[in-house]
């Protein structure tokens, strides 16, 4: 489905994913427990954003499918 809003959501998700990969690499390299704690908190925040993004994407997709069904019935 080609929808501008869904494309934006996919772009955001991909951005979060790349940030997550960078944080994971940074976490593996660091030895400081304080820095590790900070990185884990950032990872948790990104995971929550990704989850919300996916929920919104599912809602929008369902809504778009309903709109298509209504149009096809008319």
C-alpha distance (Angstrom), angle and dihedral (degrees) to the residues before:
residue distance angle dihedral
X1 . . .
X2 3.77 . .
X3 3.78 107.8 .
X4 3.82 124.2 150.6
X5 3.80 93.9 -138.1
X6 3.80 92.8 48.0
X7 3.80 89.3 47.7
X8 3.81 88.9 54.2
X9 3.79 90.5 50.1
X10 3.81 90.5 50.2
X11 3.80 90.0 49.6
X12 3.80 91.4 51.2
X13 3.80 90.8 48.3
X14 3.80 91.4 51.1
X15 3.80 89.5 49.1
X16 3.80 91.0 51.7
X17 3.77 89.5 48.0
X18 3.79 93.4 53.6
X19 3.81 91.2 46.6
X20 3.80 88.7 51.1
X21 3.79 91.7 53.1
X22 3.81 90.8 51.0
X23 3.80 91.8 49.4
X24 3.80 91.3 48.9
X25 3.81 90.7 53.4
X26 3.80 90.1 47.2
X27 3.80 90.9 49.3
X28 3.79 92.4 53.0
X29 3.81 92.7 49.3
X30 3.81 98.5 48.7
X31 3.79 125.1 84.8
X32 3.80 98.2 -174.7
X33 3.80 112.3 104.8
X34 3.80 91.4 -152.9
X35 3.78 91.6 53.5
X36 3.81 90.7 44.9
X37 3.80 90.1 53.3
X38 3.80 91.0 50.6
X39 3.82 91.6 48.8
X40 3.81 92.0 48.5
X41 3.81 89.7 52.3
X42 3.81 89.8 51.2
X43 3.80 90.2 49.0
X44 3.81 90.1 50.7
X45 3.80 91.1 50.4
X46 3.81 91.1 49.8
X47 3.80 91.0 48.2
X48 3.81 90.1 53.9
X49 3.81 90.9 49.3
X50 3.79 90.7 49.2
X51 3.80 91.0 50.2
X52 3.81 92.0 50.1
X53 3.79 89.8 47.0
X54 3.80 91.1 53.4
X55 3.81 92.2 47.8
X56 3.79 90.6 51.2
X57 3.79 91.0 47.2
X58 3.81 91.3 53.1
X59 3.81 91.6 48.9
X60 3.79 92.7 49.7
X61 3.79 92.8 45.9
X62 3.82 91.7 51.8
X63 3.79 90.4 47.4
X64 3.81 92.2 50.3
X65 3.80 91.4 49.0
X66 3.82 90.8 51.6
X67 3.80 89.5 50.8
X68 3.80 90.7 51.9
X69 3.79 91.8 49.8
X70 3.81 91.4 50.6
X71 3.81 91.2 49.6
X72 3.79 92.8 48.7
X73 3.83 91.7 51.8
X74 3.79 92.3 54.0
